[in-house]
């Protein structure tokens, strides 16, 4: 379910990659997902910021399933009211 959500968010350009973007846009997010092999510091940072998240597969598996050429620990989906994220396809 959540990998499907991430794919749709990438297509709609409503996704932010990484911890910094999750923190920067924390008030605009509908969902946050983290890889199961995320660093402890990343989990602490999200907890301290009050951001709720769901745990997914490993970074390597997520990169393969989402057809990404990089590995990422944190994936954030912008709420439906937000304009598309400033990312390149």
Residue pairs with C-beta under 8 A, 6 or more apart in sequence:
2 31
2 33
2 54
2 56
3 56
3 57
3 62
3 65
3 66
5 31
5 77
6 15
6 33
6 62
6 66
6 75
6 77
7 66
9 15
9 75
9 77
9 78
10 66
12 84
13 84
13 85
13 87
13 89
14 77
14 78
14 80
14 82
14 84
14 85
15 75
15 76
15 77
15 78
15 85
15 87
16 22
16 24
16 25
16 29
16 75
16 76
16 77
16 78
16 85
17 72
17 74
17 75
17 76
17 87
18 72
18 73
18 74
19 42
19 45
19 46
19 73
19 74
21 74
21 76
22 29
22 32
22 46
22 51
22 74
22 76
23 45
23 49
23 51
25 76
25 78
26 49
26 50
26 51
28 78
28 79
28 82
29 51
29 76
29 77
29 78
29 79
30 77
30 78
30 79
30 80
31 54
31 76
31 77
32 46
32 51
32 52
32 53
32 54
32 74
32 75
32 76
32 77
33 53
33 54
33 55
33 56
33 74
33 75
33 76
33 77
34 42
34 43
34 46
34 53
34 54
34 55
34 56
34 73
34 74
34 75
35 55
35 56
35 57
35 58
35 59
35 62
35 71
35 72
35 73
35 74
36 55
36 56
36 57
36 58
37 58
37 59
38 55
38 59
38 73
38 74
39 73
42 73
42 74
46 53
46 74
53 74
56 62
56 75
57 65
59 71
59 72
59 73
60 71
62 68
62 71
62 72
62 75
63 69
63 70
63 71
63 72
78 84
78 85
